[in-house]
Amino acid sequence: MRIAIASDHAAVDLKTTLREYLIEQGHEVADLGPETADRVDYPDYGYKLASVVADGTAPFGVALCGSGIGISIAVNRDPACRCALVSEPLSAALAREHNDANVIAMGARLTGEDMAKACLDAFFSAEFGGGRHTGRVEKLSNPVF
């Protein structure tokens, strides 16, 4: 599976760890940056990740920042993306099963490496359940105000 990953400066180390973990799991990973821990703005990397997922270059993404909140908000600005901020495996699995999430977000200052790996495992092993969730997910990409 092709997966794009991006972070801000606060999550560069976790991004590197998770990128290597995903590669070990047999995934093709596109690292969208940043390469160093020099200060950057999370929206820039969230938008970059959203663009790659929205255009189909990578069907899934991993978004990381200090808390996971800011970058998840940035990714969710694109209506083609359904980014779920998670902190443990159950919410990661439910994000896929109920919400057809195509991006998982985590906070490097809040989620340790082992827990982050467990969240990735749960997210990428789950499948969208369809059924009663389908109409709701369609509304996420086609909001009516």
Secondary structure, 3 states (H helix, E strand, C coil): CEEEEEECHHHHHHHHHHHHHHHHCCCEEEECCCCCCCCCCHHHHHHHHHHHHHCCCCCEEEEEECCCHHHHHHHCCCCCCCEEECCCHHHHHHHHHHHCCCEEEEECCCCCHHHHHHHHHHHHHCCCCCHHHHHHHHHHHCCCC
